[in-house]
Amino acid sequence: MIIAADHTKGSTLTDETRITLPRVHGVEVLTARFTDQRFSKHFHRRYGLGVIERGAMAFSFLGQNFVADAGSVNLTVPGEMHDGHAATREGWAYRMLYLDQEVVERAASQAAGRPVAPPDFATGVIHDPQLAARVHACHLIMENAQASLLAQQSALLSMLGLWIKRHAADRITNLRTGPEPSGVALARTFMDEHCAQDISLDELAGLAHLSPYHFLRVFHRAVGAPPHAYLMNSRIRRARQLLRTQMRLADIAQETGFSDQAHFTTTFRRFTGLTPGNYRKHLQN
């Protein structure tokens, strides 16, 4: 089922974005081409795994700067901040699979023959032609509404097994962010639950029992981004949930702490590559 599409003018080409929900639970599929899109620093609670079809994308991830060019596999892990923008004038086109942690953990456990934690990965770009071909083939099956559930499940498990066996780090963790100071965890929870509020630095530092100066340093070191960036991520995640309801866009903007609908639309597109209206366009059908 296709749930969103967006067509926005870039400098030389027309940006195109399509999101599909396959039959397999816990998987979301993105097909996109971008020229001028610049993703703000954000993170997912899922794994992201894709293949670059044309052009090249540059992004910061794991404290490093990467360039994923045509034929390479790009990836992100849950909880790790990253951004993204074109590395060439022509932009980039890619196919992405967003996978719930449970999906990847189950595949890793089956590959290991015993229960294991979700795997960790130590890079944002993989040069492996066989894996790239497997990701591409899996993506095509996942976005094909005529494909059977069996075909989609088989393609996914085969691809995940190859990815994990060849490229997972020896050390596996539940979330790359790992253990963090309790004060940072309290601050993150507070921002998630009160994302619409105009939260102050003093308020968050007070929760963490730190001075504002030390809180900023500790938070950035633990999360990979400053508190205001995390708060914006919380607002975007909440907006995604509300876009599945009948609430008006202007009301969603207010409910999630944006100054107005225009601010909401601009920010949402910067984080997702889609406008809120196009994100929900086919969702409720």
MARKEGU-970695 format. One record per residue: z, x, y of N, C-alpha, C in turn. Coordinates in steps of 0.02 Angstrom, whole numbers, plus 50000, padded with zeros to 5 digits. Example, Ala and Ser with C-alpha at 12.3 -4.5 7.8 and 13.67 -1.06 7.14 Angstrom:
503905066049716503905061549775503905066049835;503545064249888503575068449947503945064550002;
//
This chain:
500005004249941500005000050000500005004450062;499515003750106499485007350168499935003750218;500385007450250500855004050295500765006050368;500375011150383500285012850453499665016950463;499345016150520498775020150538498765021050613;498535026850637498535028150708497915032250724;497605030650781497015034350803497115035850877;497215042250893497355044350961496895049950981;496625049651041496165054651064496495061451073;496205066651043496415073451054495925076851099;495935083451104495505086951150494785087151126;494675087751061493995088151035493865083250980;494375081350943494295076850887494765070950896;494675065750856495125060150857495675061150805;496305060950827496855061550780496875055450736;496995056450672497035050950625497645051850581;498025046550573498635046750532498675040550489;498825041550425498895035950379499485037250333;499915032250327500485032750282500405027650226;500525029750164500435025450106501075025650064;501265019850039501815019449991501515018349922;501545023449878501275022649810501735018249768;501555017449706501965013349660502595016849637;502585023449641503165027449619503705027049672;504295025049651504855024449697505085031349722;505265031749786505515037849814504995042649839;504375040249847503825044449870503465040949927;503305044849979502895042450034502325047350045;501735044850060501135049050064500845048850134;500705054650162500415055050229499745058750226;499245055850258498605059150268498485059450343;498365065450370498325065950443497855071550465;497585070650525497215075850560497465076050632;497665081850655497935082550722497585088150760;497515087250825497245092450868497765094650920;498025089950958498495091551011499215089950993;499335087050936500015085050917500485091050913;501065090350944501605095350939502235091750916;502435093050855503035089850829503655093250857;504105089250884504745091950906505155094150846;505635098450858506055100950804506425095150772;506365094550706506665089050670506795091150598;507115086750560507215088050489507145081550451;507035082150386506985076350342507565076650292;507745070950265508225070750210507855070950144;507205072050147506785072550087506425079250086;506125080850030505675086550026504995084550054;504665089250086503985088350108503545093450074;503005091250043502555095850008501835093550021;501425098150046500745096250063500245101850054;499625100250067499085105150064498655104450126;498485110150156498065110250216497335109750194;496975104750219496275103850201495805107550249;495955107350314495535110650365495985113350420;495735118550454496105121250511496735124850489;497225125050534497845128550519498415125650561;499005125350532499605122850566500115128450571;500415129150631500955133950640501605130250646;502145133150617502795129850622503355134850610;503935133250639504525137350628504955133850576;505235137850530505595135150473505985140850441;506605139650421507015144750389507115150850433;507095149850499507175155450545506575159950551;506005157750526505395161650528504825157450557;504285160950578503685157550602503145158150548;502865152450529502355152250477501695149450504;501155151350472500505148250483500225146250416;500095139750408499795137150347499065135750361;498625139350328497905138450339497595134550281;496955133250286496595129150237496685132050167;496875127650120496965129650051497665131550033;498095132250083498785134150068499225127950062;499795128950029500295123650021500845124650072;501015119450108501575119750156502135115350132;502745117150148503315113250123503915113750169;504355108850163505005108950195505515106350145;506145108050156506685105850111507165101550151;507555097350117508015092850152508515096550196;508595093950257509105096450301508915102450342;508305105250333508115111350369507665109550428;507865111650488507485110150548506805113750547;506295110350574505635113350580505245109650635;504695112550657504265109350705503555109750679;503045109350722502355109850699501865108850755;501335112950754500795112150804500175115750778;499625114550811498995117650789499005125150799;498725128750751498675136050756497975138150777;497515133350779496825134750800496605129150847;496065130150882495805125150929495595118750894;495385119350831495155113350795495725109250766;496345111850772496905108250745496965109150670;497225104050637497295104550564497275097650532;497065097550470497075091450430497465093050366;497905088450346498295089750286498475083350250;498695084250188498945078850147499665080650128;500135076150143500845077450131501145072350084;501595074750042502005070449999502725071350022;503065065850038503775066050055504165063149996;504625067149970504935065649905505695065249912;505985059749891506705059149890507005064749847;507605066849865507925072249827507995070449754;508135064149739508225062049670507595063049629;507005062149660506365063049626506285070249605;506415074849651506335082049637506875084449589;507485082049598508025084049553507885081949481;507625075849472507465073449405506925077749373;506415079549412505875083749386506145090749368;506585093449410506865100049396507295099949333;507675094649324508105094049265507685093449202;507145089649206506705088949148506355095549131;506165099249183505835105649172506315110749142;506965110349162507465115049138507755112949071;507665106649052507955104248990508695102948994;508965102649055509675101349066509765098949138;510315095649153510425093449222510505099349270;510125099449323510175104649375510175101349443;510405104849493510405102449562509695102649590;509555099249644508895099549674508715106849691;508115109049677507935116049687507865117949760;507945124349773507875127149840507225131249841;506935131949901506325135849909506405140349970;506185146549964506345151750013505785152950063;505265148850063504705149850109504415143150130;504035143150184503715137050207502975136650189;502685142150165501975142350147501905145750079;501515142750035501385145549969500635146349960;500415152349940499705153549926499625153549850;499445147949823499375146949751498815141749741;498195143949730497635139349724497725133849672;498025135649615498125130549563498615125149586;499165127249618499635122349644499325118249699;498935121349743498605117649797498145112249769;497775114049717497335109149686497735103549653;498295105249624498715100149591499035095449642;499255098149700499535094049753498995089349781;498405091949791497845088049818497665082349770;497615083849706497445078849657497985073449652;498615075649654499165070949651499155066249711;499025069149769498995065149830498455059749826;497875061649802497315056849796497505051049751;497845052549695498055047249649498595042849681;499055045949718499595042249748499355037349801;498835039049838498595034649891498065029649866;497895030149801497395025649772497745019249747;497625013749781497955007449764497745004949695;497195007349667496955005249602497255009349545;497585014949562497865019249510498465015749477;498525016649412499085013649376499735017349390;500295014149378500945017349385500995023449340;500735022849279500745028349232500365034449259;499775033149288499375038649315499735042049372;500045038149416500395041149472501005045049449;501395042249404501985045749379501795052249344;501265052049304501055057949267500815063449313;500415061649363500165066549411500735069749450;501215065649470501775068149509502205073049468;502375071149407502805075349366502465081949349;501815081649335501445087749319501435092449378;501315089749438501305093849498501985096749514;502505092649510503175094949526503405100449477;503245099549414503425104649365503125111449381;502495111449400502165117749417502475120849479;502595116749530502895119149593503585122249581;503995118749544504685121049532504705127249489;504325127349435504355133049388504095139449421;503585138849462503285144749492503635147149556;503905142449594504095144349662504805142649683;505195139249642505895137849661506295144349663;506745144749711507185150549716507675150549658;507935156449640508415156849585509045152949602;509235153249666509845149849687509665142749708;509955137749677509805130949694510415127749725;510305123649776510845120349812510675113049821;511175109149842511055101949853510695100849918;510865104549970510515104350034510495111450062;509945113450090509895120250115510415121650169;510625116650206511115117850258511775120250228;511915118350165512485121050129513145119250161;513665122950143514325121550172514305122550247;514625118250284514645118850356515355117350380;515545119850437516215118450463516335110950466;516955108950450517115101750449516985098450517;517095102250571516965099550637516235097750649;515785101850621515075100450627514895094150587;515185093550528515055087650487515295081350523;515885081650555516135075950593515675074250651;515425079250685514975078150741514325074950719;514055077450663513425074650637513525067250619;514065065750585514195058850565514275054350626;514635056950676514735053050737514065051550772;513625056450776512975055450808512545050650767;512585051050701512205046350659512435039150670;513085038250677513365031450683513345028750754;513285033150804513305030950874512705033750912;512135034050880511555037350910511315034150974;511455027750984511225024351045511645025951106;512225028951095512675030351150512475036751187;512685037251250512575043251289513155048051276;513105051551220513655055751195513695062251235;514295064251252514395070351291514555076251245;514435082251270514605088351234515355088851225;515725087051277516455087351273516715082851217;516395077051209516605072251157516505075251087;515935078351076515795081351011516235087450999;516325091451050516755097351042517475095351027;517685089751057518355087251043518435085150970;517925082050942517945080150872518015086250827;517685091650848517685097850808518285102250823;518685100350873519265104350894519055111450915;518495111650952518235117950978518085117251052;518025122851086517795122451155517055120751154;516795117651207516075116051208515635122151194;515815127951222515425134051211515405135951137;515985136151105515995138051035515695132650990;515785126351009515485121050969514725121750968;514415123051025513695123851028513465129350981;513805134950981513615140650938513705138950864;514275135950848514405134250778513915128950753;513785123850793513335118450773512625121150762;512385125150809511705127850804511645132250742;512145136350729512125140750671512125136750605;512495131250603512555127350542511955122750531;511685119950585511165114850579510465117650592;510415122750634509765125550650509465122650713;509845118750749509605115750811510225113650852;510155112950917510715110850959510885103450948;511475101250970511675094350959511205089150988;510905090451046510465085351075509845084251033;509605089550999509025088850954509225084750893;509815085850867510055082050810510125074650829;510405073350889510495066450911509825062850915;509305066250940508645063050944508375061550875;508505065950827508305064650758508655058450731;509295057650748509665051750726509365045450755;509155045750818508855039850850508185038050817;507795043050801507145041750769507245038850700;507735041350661507865038550595508085031250599;508515029750648508725022850657508135018450678;507705021050721507125017150743506665015450684;506575020250638506165018850579506435012950540;507105012550534507405007050498507285000450534;507365000450600507284994250639506554991950642;506094996650636505384994750638505174990850576;505604990550527505474986450467505714979250477;506014977950534506244971150550505784967850601;505964961950623505564958250672505774959850744;506234964450753506474965950820505914968550865;505914966350927505404968550975505474975950990;504914979151005504924986351018505384988051077;505374983851129505804985151186506534984851167;506704980151121507394979551099507594985351054;507114987851013507254993650972507384999751015;506985000451068507085005951115507795005851143;508025000051163508694999351191509225000551137;509104997951078509584998451024509685005651000;509175009751010509205016750987509325021751043;509475019351103509695023751156509155026651200;508545024051196508005026551239508025022751306;507795026051359507835023151426507395017051433;506815017051400506375011251401505875011951344;505425007051338504955007051283504465012851287;504265014751347503795020251355504115026851331;504745027851348505095033851325505155033751249;505305028051221505345027251149504685028951115;504135026251141503485027251112503285034651114;503375037851171503195044851178503595049251131;504245048051127504675052151085504535050951011;504445044650992504315043050922503675046550898;503155046450939502535049750920502625057350916;503035060150959503155067350958503495069550893;503895065150864504265066750803503875064850740;503455059750743503145057150683502385057550682;502065058450741501345058250745501065051350749;501485046250753501295039250756501645035850814;501315030750843501665026450890502085021450850;502625018850879503025013850843502625007750823;502175005450866501764999550850501325000650790;501015006450785500585007850728500985009250665;501585011950673502005013150615502165006550579;502305001450618502494995050588501894990350578;501304992250600500724987750601500604984250535;500584988050481500454985150416501074984650373;501624987550398502244987650359502474980750340;502454976150387502724969450375502224964750343;501614967450328501124963350293501174964250218;
//
